Amino acid sequence: MPLVYADHVAAMPLHPKVYEAMVPYFNDFYGNPSSIHDSGEKARTAIEEARGKIARLVGSQDEEIYFTSCGTESNNLALKGVALAHQTRGKEIIISGIEHFSIMHTANALERAGFNVIRLPVDQHGLVDPAVVEKAITPQTILISIMHSNPEVGTIEPIAEIGKITRAKNVLFHSDAVSSVGTIPVDVKQLNVDLLSLSAGQFYGPKGAAALFIRKGVRILPLLDGGIQERGLRAGTENVPAIVGMGVAADLAREEIPQRLSHLKKLQVKLTEELPGRIPYLRFLGHPTQRLPGNVSVAVEYIEGEAMLLFMDMEGIQISSGSACISRSLKVSHVMLAMGVDAATAQGSLLFSFGMQNTLADVDRILETLPPVVERLRNISPVYRKAMAKKT
Amino acid sequence: MYSETVMDHFKNPRNVGTIEDADGMGEVGNPVCGDMMTFYIKVKNNLIDDIKFQTFGCGAAIAVSSIVSDMAKGKTLEEASKITNKMVAEALEGLPKQKLHCSNLGADALQKAIQDYRQKKEGTVSRPEAKKCYCPVCDLENPMEAGFCTGCGKEIPDEHAHGH
């Protein structure tokens, strides 16, 4: 039974060309990019080439790209680095209520350190209203951070519109674009962002390489003190093989985005259109049209997500859920609660995130496998029995 | 993540269902918290003659309910009263640490069903157990009457009140 992997928001396979390009940097070119000799020079050149490729993917200048170890580090650097550098001017930071933990918890930490954090609401589709952003800005606001797209529910935020406002009000604007870059077009100039996070692992590159775009002239302080790698903003010996892989993955993404969009969209549309005919009492989550291609987020009412995931996994289908039982913290997804989805419904959420190796046959497998799993769990659910008794 | 015994009970839960004319019924948890279990018992000659359950919840919650029903079936009410959540976790060859707190409610539901039976048939006055309410968002323990979480300020729905 072939595996159907539909959990690309969690991790993606390496593109074979990416893997191929990385191998020599483990075996042959292991020099330290800071060394003067030939081995060091080769590693240095490879890093700068990768930087150029990533800059081209997001439309920035090469020297505006800073390598980090993961999306979480990029987000921490953006928030804490800007907060530290600008705290004499103001102490107010604005984020949305549906940010990734690496923004949400970083903002919480800054709050404990004396900063003011404003958390903006979202509508039922998970959208941030640019007018609400504009109203929230005060003379004390030093940074606004709104994610480019939300992987859990697939909604794409109106970043370009918000960027116009922040530019006019002269407030720094960061966007966590980890789940967007490589899947949909992201251009830092068009978006008017001052900082933007991206991660190789979200576009068929390796784990362990990510980047933060920082517009030239933006003042920011480092989180790690040490050597002068990344122009003093990110000390520590560079992860050369991963960075090389990220560069190749960026080039591939730039070439393939149109094909990726159409392929993923096809899978998403098929699943979204055919699932309701097979399973009653579903609720699709996130924006109906303004959403990541290949991302289907749906709540199956009256049952719980982890139980569905376990049965699907036994059938070789790997997906995700926003249920409290899935998260190690045992909390229902804050994203769904912020969107006004009640906690009981969120327990039954399922997330299908497709990748380029998925096929229409994979969608058929899901469409065949899920209904009996749902039926089985609904048959033993007291919540379902009560709901059905009410309906009749 | 789960032991073989947990997976066995999850895949093939024993005694699933309801009993229309049950002698005792016990329900714990609620879907907001992630787990809810309903137990039904039929009592004959002081023995648990039949037992059925329904569960909304994760793999652990379903396995817990199933093994509790197995452990209680055919036992005297006194014996069944002694089944604790700890014994259930041991019978399942352990549960992941984070599941011990939320999913291991089976023994509680069984005890409630026995209590319900005694109240109905024997007129025993039951001692109401002290209930606890946890915030569905930040998991902080809150006073029963709290409409809002004292920790994060999120609204706590009425039906959330329960002990675990």
Interface residues (C-beta under 8 A of the other chain):
Chain A: Y302 I303 E304 G305 E306 A307 L310 M314 S323 A324 C325 R328 S329 L330 K331 V332 H334 L337 D342 A343 A344 Q347 N379 I380 S381 P382 V383 Y384 R385
Chain B: F10 K11 P13 V16 T18 E27 N30 P31 V32 C33 G34 D35 M36 M37 T38 Q54 T55 F56 G57 C58 G59 A60 A61 I62 Q98 K99 H101 C102 S103 P136 V137 C138 D139 K154 P157
